[in-house]
Amino acid sequence: MDTYLLKAAVLYALSATQQTTTLVDDFLQNASFANADLDPLTYELFDLRTPLEKLGDSDLVIPTRLQPPILAVVRGCGDALARVDAVLGECADRHQGEDTTWASKVPEV
């Protein structure tokens, strides 16, 4: 397996983590009633950043046999973050200005 592929996936996941964190912050500025619902997500995003940063370290040598499963996990993180972004975007667009329970209106992913 190409090490550069894994490093690229890690960089993508780090970027996606930052993008999702920004979307959550923006969403909470417009929908403060969702704060309690999104607090766990905010903590998980913070916790996800640390191992991704370590995996992205240029000095880290990952054994070849561990690269495919790590790549699968990192890609899964990126895919999950993209789904979170889509849900937040749809909720923000659809229910902007409403002071209702947003979580009950989240589209199926």
N, C-alpha and C positions, 0 to 999 in steps of 0.2 A: 504494500500500500504506500502511496505517496504521502510523505509527512506534510507536504505543503497543502494537501487537500484537508487534512485534519486541522491544521493551523488556520486555514481559510474559514472552515466551518466554525471554529472557536471564535474567530474575529467577528463573523456574522452574528453568532449568538450573543456576543458581548454588545454589539451594536443594537441588536434587537432588544436586549435587556434595557439598554439606555432609552431606546425609543418607547418601550412600553412604560417605563418609569415616568417618562415625560407625559405620555398620554394619561396615565393615572393621575398625575399631579394636575394636569389641565382639566380633566374630568371632575376632580374634586373641587377645583376652584368654582366650577359652574354648578356642581351638585353636591354641596357639602353634606346633605342628608345621607349620602352613600359612604361617608367616611368610615363608619364602623364596619361596613361590608367589605371595603377595599383595604383596610389596614393589614389583614393577613397577607394579601397579595403583595403589598408594598414590602413587607418583611421578607417574603419569599424571593422577591426580585433582588433584594439586597443580599440575601444568603446565596443566591445563584451566582452573583457576580464574582465572589471570591474564588470558587473552584475554576470558573472559566478563565479568570485572570491567570491563575496558576498554570492551567493547561496551555494558555497562550504564551507563556514565558519562552523566549527563544532559546534559553539554556536548558530547558527541560527535554530530556530524551525519553520518549515513550517507547517501550518495547513493541516490536512489530506485531506480536500476537495480541496485544491490548488495543492497538489502534482501531481495528474495525468495530469492536463494541463501544469504545469511547466515541467514535465518530457517530454511531447510531444514536447514542444518548444525546450528544450535542445537537445533532440534527433534530431530534425529537424536541429538545428545548426550543430551538428556533421555530419549529412548527407550532408548538403550544403558544409561544409568545405571539406569533402571527394571528392565531385564533383569538387570543385575548385582545389584541389590538382591534380586530374586526368587530368583536362584541362591544368594546368600549366606544368605538366609532359609531356603530349603528345605534347604540343607546343614546349617545350624545346627540346625534342628528335627529333621532325620532322623538326624544323626550326632553329636548332642550327647554328649560324654563319651567318644567313641571316639578312640583314638589310632592312627588309620590314615591312609593317604594320602587326603585328602579330595578332591583334584583328580580322582581316578579315579571318584568317585561323583557328580560334578556332573551334574545333569540336562541333557538337550538343550534348548537355547533356540532 
